[in-house]
């Protein structure tokens, strides 16, 4: 198949979260299965410089001009490849929109012209297909930033020679919807007749996530459980009705992990490489290295908890702080890495100051340290309020780090709770709970510590997690099925 994937971020060109990992790992996996792939994403010069990519990006000598509202806006088109693949990457170089310190905002909050910036990206996708004569079978758009793409394809596709191209739209997180005041409808260049409660309007505002959901031929989200959850009031963020009306076209596909990057047997960042046969030899070496790096006393028998996360209440940090007194009374150590809500950051820092022998915190993002935490921790904490897919629990399982998770979204689909029945079947690989309360999390932590002392069972849990296939091969095959369904719908005129 010929597939164009578009996203507002993609590794190694830009990254704020899991969307960037998916946007490069999925094309890589699809190309490995023999399909022809293009990725279209903005060029953020400041990120490119940070990641040392100058040599890998060339000019195509081509530019595009797009009318946005009352202005004609021009962008140069740059070109690269996803490293180690044949996947062509087109980077939309529009400095007024994308040459900024943050991708979506700065210390003052979200950029005020975000609608304009990403309407431009969405129109650029179709324009690039025309300019470079790409006639894809499918265009795969992701999250609200490219939510306009399915609408443009359905309404104006014929102008670009794309009347046969189907659209797939992936929802990575319902909490971010791209809602803007109604006059921003002018920026889209589409007729006001589409600004209605069935299509693009939501409570008087333009909603780009809803636009993508309404117009795409097929919808996917990043885990089977999340696909069910978002059709309920609790997780649907007001769009559960729209999603329920399209449930026949909605598929949940659990993300994979990039095994070239996240593999304890080959990971260059960790103190000792290991696999499921040598985990009991290699992992302790990584634990000592992590304790030293984070300034914690070196104790082999003290259970070490790790957490790598945006520091927000969505990720359950309030639960952890809520039981931190009880946690400090246990014979444990905890390492936290991440950045986010200043109040929660302060809470963690205060904890580390009060109990420096038990808690260590690094505010910020550090790629090498995130690998070292996955390899060196015994137990990984991920008590999220909601979690569309989650990648860190899969990294943990692959590294023999036993996760404690709240059973929502992708966490429920990847972590199999330790029960007698699951242990008997050999499927148990972690600990999960459902009630969102500090005392419930603390009970899970105590339950986990009981198993930690039983070395035979613990090793079994580690090996169960490490031997399951977490790669993108499985997910890529499921995406291909969804693409084929989208093409069928398109050819039948749905």
Secondary structure per residue as TSV (DSSP state, phi and psi in degrees):
chain	resnum	aa	ss	phi	psi
A	1	X	-	360.0	156.4
A	2	X	E	-104.6	118.9
A	3	X	E	-129.1	128.4
A	4	X	E	-107.1	124.8
A	5	X	E	-110.4	136.0
A	6	X	E	-129.2	141.4
A	7	X	-	-157.8	153.6
A	8	X	S	-78.6	-11.2
A	9	X	-	-152.2	148.2
A	10	X	-	-159.3	131.7
A	11	X	T	-68.7	139.5
A	12	X	T	-93.1	11.9
A	13	X	T	-80.0	-29.0
A	14	X	-	-167.2	154.3
A	15	X	-	-163.8	132.2
A	16	X	S	-122.2	-21.2
A	17	X	S	-165.0	-159.5
A	18	X	H	-61.2	-28.3
A	19	X	H	-54.9	-40.1
A	20	X	H	-65.2	-38.4
A	21	X	H	-65.0	-46.2
A	22	X	H	-62.5	-41.2
A	23	X	H	-66.0	-20.9
A	24	X	H	-105.1	-31.8
A	25	X	H	-69.7	-38.7
A	26	X	H	-66.9	-49.4
A	27	X	H	-57.3	-38.9
A	28	X	H	-58.7	-47.5
A	29	X	H	-67.8	-38.2
A	30	X	H	-68.5	-39.1
A	31	X	H	-64.4	-36.9
A	32	X	H	-65.3	-24.3
A	33	X	T	-87.0	4.1
A	34	X	T	97.9	13.6
A	35	X	-	-98.1	160.8
A	36	X	E	-98.6	123.2
A	37	X	E	-124.9	143.1
A	38	X	E	-129.9	142.1
A	39	X	E	-118.0	131.5
A	40	X	E	-119.7	123.6
A	41	X	E	-151.3	158.8
A	42	X	E	-67.9	155.4
A	43	X	-	-97.9	112.5
A	44	X	-	-103.5	98.9
A	45	X	H	-55.3	-37.2
A	46	X	H	-69.0	-33.2
A	47	X	H	-73.2	-39.7
A	48	X	H	-61.3	-40.7
A	49	X	H	-65.5	-44.8
A	50	X	H	-57.9	-39.3
A	51	X	T	-92.3	6.9
A	52	X	T	59.9	45.6
A	53	X	-	-102.0	2.4
A	54	X	G	-48.2	-43.2
A	55	X	G	-71.6	-22.5
A	56	X	G	-90.1	-2.8
A	57	X	-	-116.2	125.4
A	58	X	E	-117.3	161.5
A	59	X	E	-83.4	147.8
A	60	X	E	-93.6	-3.2
A	61	X	E	66.1	11.9
A	62	X	E	-112.9	151.4
A	63	X	E	-138.0	163.3
A	64	X	E	-128.7	150.1
A	65	X	E	-125.3	130.2
A	66	X	E	-130.1	137.5
A	67	X	E	-84.2	120.4
A	68	X	E	-119.0	110.7
A	69	X	T	64.3	-116.7
A	70	X	T	-106.2	7.9
A	71	X	E	-116.0	146.3
A	72	X	E	-94.0	124.1
A	73	X	E	-118.4	131.3
A	74	X	E	-109.6	144.6
A	75	X	E	-134.9	145.2
A	76	X	E	-84.6	149.8
A	77	X	E	-107.7	119.5
A	78	X	E	-101.7	166.2
A	79	X	E	-137.3	146.4
A	80	X	E	-154.5	-167.0
A	81	X	E	-134.9	153.8
A	82	X	-	-70.2	124.1
A	83	X	T	-48.4	133.9
A	84	X	T	76.0	13.1
A	85	X	S	-136.2	175.2
A	86	X	-	-95.3	6.3
A	87	X	-	-72.4	117.9
A	88	X	E	-78.0	136.0
A	89	X	E	-116.6	124.2
A	90	X	E	-102.2	123.6
A	91	X	E	-106.7	126.8
A	92	X	E	-87.8	107.9
A	93	X	E	-97.4	96.3
A	94	X	-	-130.4	90.8
A	95	X	H	-56.9	-36.7
A	96	X	H	-60.2	-32.4
A	97	X	H	-92.2	-37.5
A	98	X	H	-118.6	-7.3
A	99	X	-	-88.8	77.5
A	100	X	S	-140.2	159.6
A	101	X	S	-64.0	-38.8
A	102	X	S	-111.2	159.2
A	103	X	S	-73.0	-41.5
A	104	X	S	-120.0	-12.8
A	105	X	E	-178.4	-177.3
A	106	X	E	-132.7	-163.3
A	107	X	T	-58.8	-25.3
A	108	X	T	-80.9	-9.0
A	109	X	E	121.7	-163.9
A	110	X	E	-65.8	146.3
A	111	X	-	-62.8	141.1
A	112	X	T	-74.1	-20.5
A	113	X	T	-102.8	26.6
A	114	X	H	-58.8	-37.0
A	115	X	H	-61.3	-48.3
A	116	X	H	-60.6	-44.0
A	117	X	H	-59.5	-44.1
A	118	X	H	-90.5	-18.6
A	119	X	H	-64.5	-40.8
A	120	X	H	-60.8	-45.5
A	121	X	H	-59.8	-44.3
A	122	X	H	-62.9	-42.9
A	123	X	H	-68.6	-33.2
A	124	X	H	-61.9	-32.8
A	125	X	H	-59.4	-48.3
A	126	X	H	-69.0	-38.2
A	127	X	H	-64.2	-40.3
A	128	X	H	-66.5	-39.9
A	129	X	H	-58.9	-40.3
A	130	X	H	-70.3	-47.0
A	131	X	H	-60.4	-41.1
A	132	X	T	-102.5	13.2
A	133	X	T	51.7	47.7
A	134	X	-	-95.4	122.5
A	135	X	-	-112.9	79.5
A	136	X	-	-73.0	154.2
A	137	X	S	-71.6	-35.9
A	138	X	E	-140.5	139.9
A	139	X	E	-110.8	126.0
A	140	X	E	-107.1	107.9
A	141	X	E	-100.2	154.6
A	142	X	E	-134.7	127.5
A	143	X	T	59.3	177.4
A	144	X	G	-61.9	-28.1
A	145	X	G	-62.1	-25.0
A	146	X	G	-120.3	22.9
A	147	X	T	-64.3	-21.1
A	148	X	H	-76.4	-21.0
A	149	X	H	-56.6	-49.9
A	150	X	H	-59.7	-35.1
A	151	X	H	-68.0	-45.3
A	152	X	H	-61.3	-40.5
A	153	X	H	-64.2	-43.1
A	154	X	H	-72.5	-39.0
A	155	X	H	-87.7	-39.0
A	156	X	H	-121.2	3.7
A	157	X	G	-50.2	-38.3
A	158	X	G	-60.6	-29.8
A	159	X	G	-66.7	-22.6
A	160	X	G	-105.2	6.8
A	161	X	T	73.2	24.2
A	162	X	-	-115.2	27.4
A	163	X	T	-65.0	-18.6
A	164	X	T	-98.9	-3.2
A	165	X	-	-79.9	128.0
A	166	X	E	-88.5	160.3
A	167	X	E	-121.3	140.6
A	168	X	E	-120.2	141.0
A	169	X	E	-130.3	123.9
A	170	X	E	-106.8	128.8
A	171	X	E	-97.0	116.8
A	172	X	S	-93.8	-28.6
A	173	X	-	-160.6	113.4
A	174	X	T	-64.6	-17.1
A	175	X	T	-71.0	-22.1
A	176	X	-	-109.7	111.5
A	177	X	-	-116.2	-7.2
A	178	X	-	62.2	60.8
A	179	X	E	-99.2	130.9
A	180	X	E	-138.4	161.1
A	181	X	-	-64.0	156.6
A	182	X	G	-62.4	-27.6
A	183	X	G	-67.9	-16.4
A	184	X	G	-67.8	-11.4
A	185	X	H	-55.1	-33.1
A	186	X	H	-58.6	-37.2
A	187	X	H	-64.1	-29.3
A	188	X	H	-69.4	-23.0
A	189	X	T	76.2	4.8
A	190	X	-	-94.5	157.1
A	191	X	-	-62.1	141.3
A	192	X	G	-58.5	-18.8
A	193	X	G	-63.5	-21.4
A	194	X	G	-81.1	-10.8
A	195	X	-	-83.9	76.0
A	196	X	S	-139.2	166.9
A	197	X	T	-64.2	-18.5
A	198	X	T	-84.7	-25.0
A	199	X	T	-115.8	-73.1
A	200	X	T	-114.0	-10.9
A	201	X	E	-97.2	143.1
A	202	X	E	-146.2	110.3
A	203	X	T	51.1	44.7
A	204	X	T	81.6	-1.2
A	205	X	E	-115.6	161.2
A	206	X	E	-78.0	129.9
A	207	X	E	-126.4	111.5
A	208	X	H	-77.9	-28.0
A	209	X	H	-66.4	-45.6
A	210	X	H	-61.0	-38.2
A	211	X	H	-58.0	-47.9
A	212	X	H	-61.5	-43.1
A	213	X	H	-62.4	-40.4
A	214	X	H	-71.3	-40.6
A	215	X	H	-96.1	-19.0
A	216	X	-	-68.0	148.3
A	217	X	S	-69.9	-39.4
A	218	X	E	-136.3	150.0
A	219	X	E	-118.5	139.6
A	220	X	E	-129.9	156.8
A	221	X	E	-137.0	174.8
A	222	X	S	-92.3	14.1
A	223	X	-	-168.3	151.5
A	224	X	H	-60.6	-40.1
A	225	X	H	-65.6	-41.9
A	226	X	H	-63.4	-34.6
A	227	X	H	-60.3	-37.4
A	228	X	H	-75.4	-42.8
A	229	X	H	-60.3	-41.2
A	230	X	T	-71.5	-7.0
A	231	X	T	-89.9	6.6
A	232	X	S	-111.6	160.2
A	233	X	T	-62.6	-34.6
A	234	X	T	-63.3	-38.4
A	235	X	T	-113.3	-7.6
A	236	X	S	-83.1	-6.2
A	237	X	T	47.4	40.7
A	238	X	T	88.4	-13.4
A	239	X	-	-104.7	11.7
A	240	X	H	-59.9	-33.8
A	241	X	H	-64.7	-44.2
A	242	X	H	-62.2	-41.9
A	243	X	H	-69.5	-38.5
A	244	X	H	-62.7	-38.0
A	245	X	H	-66.7	-17.4
A	246	X	T	-114.9	20.2
A	247	X	G	-60.1	-26.6
A	248	X	G	-65.8	-24.0
A	249	X	G	-105.3	9.6
A	250	X	E	-108.6	124.0
A	251	X	E	-123.3	136.2
A	252	X	E	-97.9	121.9
A	253	X	-	-124.8	116.5
A	254	X	-	-66.4	131.1
A	255	X	-	-59.9	158.1
A	256	X	-	-102.1	-176.4
A	257	X	B	-120.8	151.7
A	258	X	-	-81.3	105.5
A	259	X	T	-73.9	-9.9
A	260	X	T	-77.2	-26.0
A	261	X	T	-97.5	-42.0
A	262	X	S	-112.2	84.3
A	263	X	-	-150.4	111.8
A	264	X	T	-62.8	-19.7
A	265	X	T	-74.2	-23.6
A	266	X	T	-128.0	-0.4
A	267	X	-	-61.2	117.5
A	268	X	T	-74.8	-14.2
A	269	X	T	-84.2	-13.6
A	270	X	S	-103.7	156.9
A	271	X	S	-66.4	-31.5
A	272	X	S	-147.7	129.5
A	273	X	-	-81.3	147.8
A	274	X	-	-156.4	162.3
A	275	X	-	-131.4	-167.2
A	276	X	T	-66.1	-19.3
A	277	X	T	-86.1	-20.5
A	278	X	T	-120.6	15.3
A	279	X	H	-59.5	-35.2
A	280	X	H	-75.1	-11.8
A	281	X	H	-99.4	-45.1
A	282	X	H	-76.4	-39.0
A	283	X	H	-64.3	-42.3
A	284	X	H	-58.1	-35.0
A	285	X	H	-63.3	-41.2
A	286	X	H	-68.0	-32.4
A	287	X	H	-66.0	-47.4
A	288	X	H	-59.7	-44.1
A	289	X	H	-61.0	-39.7
A	290	X	H	-69.4	-43.9
A	291	X	H	-57.5	-44.3
A	292	X	H	-65.2	-45.9
A	293	X	H	-60.9	-34.3
A	294	X	T	-96.1	5.6
A	295	X	T	71.9	25.9
A	296	X	-	-97.1	151.0
A	297	X	-	-60.6	143.1
A	298	X	-	-82.4	109.5
A	299	X	-	-133.2	116.9
A	300	X	S	-70.5	-34.8
A	301	X	S	-91.9	-2.9
A	302	X	S	-83.7	122.8
A	303	X	E	-62.4	130.4
A	304	X	E	-108.1	118.8
A	305	X	E	-95.8	139.9
A	306	X	E	-121.6	151.6
A	307	X	E	-149.8	126.9
A	308	X	E	-124.2	119.6
A	309	X	S	-168.4	157.6
A	310	X	-	-64.4	133.8
A	311	X	B	-86.0	85.2
A	312	X	S	-139.3	165.0
A	313	X	G	-69.9	-24.5
A	314	X	G	-55.1	-33.3
A	315	X	G	-89.2	5.0
A	316	X	T	83.2	14.9
A	317	X	H	-63.3	-30.9
A	318	X	H	-65.7	-33.6
A	319	X	H	-66.0	-42.3
A	320	X	H	-65.7	-45.5
A	321	X	H	-65.5	-31.8
A	322	X	H	-65.2	-27.3
A	323	X	T	-114.0	19.1
A	324	X	H	-66.3	-32.1
A	325	X	H	-61.8	-48.1
A	326	X	H	-64.5	-38.1
A	327	X	H	-62.4	-40.9
A	328	X	H	-65.5	-22.9
A	329	X	H	-79.5	-16.4
A	330	X	S	-84.9	160.8
A	331	X	S	-86.2	75.2
A	332	X	E	-138.2	167.7
A	333	X	E	-128.5	148.2
A	334	X	E	-135.9	137.2
A	335	X	E	-121.1	128.4
A	336	X	E	-120.9	136.4
A	337	X	E	-134.0	129.0
A	338	X	E	160.3	-178.3
A	339	X	-	-149.6	155.4
A	340	X	B	163.5	-124.4
A	341	X	-	-63.9	118.4
A	342	X	H	-57.6	-34.2
A	343	X	H	-66.5	-45.0
A	344	X	H	-68.6	-38.0
A	345	X	H	-57.4	-46.2
A	346	X	H	-60.4	-41.7
A	347	X	H	-59.2	-43.0
A	348	X	H	-68.0	-41.8
A	349	X	H	-62.3	-40.5
A	350	X	H	-63.1	-39.0
A	351	X	H	-62.4	-44.2
A	352	X	H	-67.2	-32.9
A	353	X	H	-71.0	-38.8
A	354	X	H	-74.2	-35.2
A	355	X	T	-129.9	66.6
A	356	X	T	-63.0	-19.1
A	357	X	T	-84.0	-9.0
A	358	X	T	-118.4	-32.0
A	359	X	E	-122.3	133.8
A	360	X	E	-132.1	134.6
A	361	X	E	-130.0	134.6
A	362	X	E	-124.2	118.1
A	363	X	E	-87.8	127.1
A	364	X	S	130.9	-174.1
A	365	X	-	-119.4	135.3
A	366	X	-	-143.7	105.7
A	367	X	H	-58.8	-47.4
A	368	X	H	-62.7	-45.1
A	369	X	H	-64.3	-34.2
A	370	X	H	-63.8	-36.2
A	371	X	H	-68.5	-39.6
A	372	X	H	-67.6	-33.7
A	373	X	H	-69.4	-41.7
A	374	X	H	-62.3	-38.6
A	375	X	H	-80.8	-33.7
A	376	X	H	-91.3	-19.1
A	377	X	-	-80.0	151.5
A	378	X	S	-85.2	-37.3
A	379	X	E	-134.6	140.8
A	380	X	E	-113.6	134.5
A	381	X	E	-100.1	128.2
A	382	X	E	-150.1	65.2
A	383	X	-	-88.2	54.7
A	384	X	-	-65.4	147.0
A	385	X	S	-64.5	-48.6
A	386	X	-	-144.6	152.3
A	387	X	-	-152.4	95.6
A	388	X	S	-47.6	-52.7
A	389	X	S	-130.3	-59.1
A	390	X	-	80.4	133.1
A	391	X	S	-112.6	-31.7
A	392	X	H	-63.0	-31.4
A	393	X	H	-67.5	-30.7
A	394	X	H	-74.7	-40.2
A	395	X	H	-57.9	-44.6
A	396	X	H	-59.6	-48.3
A	397	X	H	-59.5	-41.0
A	398	X	H	-66.2	-25.7
A	399	X	T	-99.4	8.1
A	400	X	T	70.9	24.9
A	401	X	-	-104.1	116.4
A	402	X	E	-79.5	122.4
A	403	X	E	-88.0	148.0
A	404	X	E	-112.1	119.1
A	405	X	E	-133.0	160.7
A	406	X	E	-88.3	136.3
A	407	X	S	-78.4	70.4
A	408	X	S	-129.4	155.1
A	409	X	H	48.7	-137.1
A	410	X	H	-66.3	-20.3
A	411	X	H	-66.2	-40.5
A	412	X	H	-67.2	-27.2
A	413	X	H	-85.8	-15.5
A	414	X	H	-116.3	-25.9
A	415	X	-	-104.2	118.1
A	416	X	-	-99.5	118.1
A	417	X	B	-63.2	146.8
A	418	X	-	-75.6	101.6
A	419	X	-	-126.7	164.4
A	420	X	H	-55.9	-43.5
A	421	X	H	-63.0	-47.0
A	422	X	H	-67.4	-35.9
A	423	X	H	-63.9	-41.2
A	424	X	H	-61.5	-39.7
A	425	X	H	-79.3	-13.1
A	426	X	T	76.6	23.9
A	427	X	-	-104.8	-16.8
A	428	X	-	-62.7	133.4
A	429	X	-	-140.1	3.5
A	430	X	E	-176.1	-168.9
A	431	X	E	-124.0	133.2
A	432	X	E	-137.2	153.8
A	433	X	E	-143.1	167.3
A	434	X	-	-117.8	-40.6
A	435	X	S	-67.9	126.3
A	436	X	-	-84.4	79.4
A	437	X	-	-143.3	144.4
A	438	X	H	-57.1	-42.3
A	439	X	H	-68.6	-29.6
A	440	X	H	-70.5	-42.1
A	441	X	H	-60.1	-44.1
A	442	X	H	-63.2	-38.9
A	443	X	H	-60.7	-39.2
A	444	X	H	-63.9	-41.4
A	445	X	H	-60.8	-44.5
A	446	X	H	-64.3	-40.7
A	447	X	H	-61.4	-42.8
A	448	X	H	-62.1	-41.4
A	449	X	H	-63.7	-32.3
A	450	X	H	-60.7	-43.4
A	451	X	H	-72.6	-31.4
A	452	X	H	-58.8	-33.1
A	453	X	T	-74.1	-20.9
A	454	X	-	-91.6	90.9
A	455	X	H	-61.0	-33.4
A	456	X	H	-66.9	-48.8
A	457	X	H	-64.4	-40.0
A	458	X	H	-60.8	-45.3
A	459	X	H	-62.1	-37.3
A	460	X	H	-62.9	-43.6
A	461	X	H	-61.1	-44.6
A	462	X	H	-59.4	-48.1
A	463	X	H	-67.4	-35.2
A	464	X	H	-61.3	-43.5
A	465	X	H	-66.1	-40.2
A	466	X	H	-74.9	-24.8
A	467	X	H	-95.4	-4.7
A	468	X	S	-78.6	149.5
A	469	X	-	-79.8	106.4
A	470	X	-	-100.2	8.2
A	471	X	B	-72.5	170.7
A	472	X	H	-76.8	-13.1
A	473	X	H	-54.8	-48.5
A	474	X	H	-62.1	-48.3
A	475	X	H	-64.4	-40.6
A	476	X	H	-60.7	-38.4
A	477	X	H	-63.8	-39.4
A	478	X	H	-67.9	-37.0
A	479	X	H	-64.0	-41.1
A	480	X	H	-58.7	-41.0
A	481	X	H	-60.8	-41.7
A	482	X	H	-66.3	-39.5
A	483	X	H	-60.2	-43.6
A	484	X	H	-64.3	-38.8
A	485	X	H	-63.1	-41.0
A	486	X	H	-62.7	-42.1
A	487	X	H	-63.7	-39.7
A	488	X	H	-62.4	-45.7
A	489	X	H	-60.6	-43.2
A	490	X	H	-62.5	-44.2
A	491	X	H	-70.3	-23.3
A	492	X	T	-90.7	5.5
A	493	X	T	75.9	23.5
A	494	X	-	-71.5	360.0
